[in-house]
């Protein structure tokens, strides 16, 4: 089972999360590409550190929305969104190559992730960008989502992702962050949820429904308070369940 986190989400002099510590725990790093967060120097630093630690690097592509951290939906023309995503992948690839690595997968961020899960237009823009850049790149996304289906139809590998620290609705979508219970902070509950998703491939919704989660990667958000401790506990929990923690790539 892969363990991933969103990294490089500071900007200039404003850091966010402990990237260095998380790189010692996770097996895949979703690196912000400068649109919702991040900047060239941060991308350079994170890519170098990830390569040194044999952590897989993914392009964490998002809306052009630094002020909103990419968590506000934006309506785009499909071609414009495709080109914004393509631009972000290429920018991160430059820093990966300098570090002796490569972009290994693509993962949408925030509102783009949630919108592409249900919206054919935005999902098709993500897929078009990946196909145009490198059709061997997997797309890390919500299993059973519109994005997963369109990616698979285009010949891409859609890799199912589960969120250890997020609440799920009965339809398998993530609870909006504005709702109580959308973000989990209790370490024991986070670890239990992660192991259950990895082993039993299900997650429990607030109404008690068991939602199928055929995942190959578990995410712990890097900007969640206590993220380093949570990620460490999740990794230990996965290992205790006799799972090999390694990059899905």
Secondary structure, DSSP 8 states (H G I E B T S, - for coil): -EEEEEE---BTTB--S-HHHHHTT-SEEEEE-SSSS--HHHHHHHHHHHHHTT-EEEEEE--S-TTTTT-S-----HHHHHHHHHHHHHHHHHHHHHHT--EEEEEE-HHHHHHHTT-HHHHHHHHHHHHHH-TTSEEEE-TTSHHHHHHHHTT--EEEEEETTB-B-TTS-B--TTSTTSB---HHHHHHHHHHHHHH-EEE-TTS-EEE---SEEE--TTSTTHHHHHHHHHHHHHHTT-------
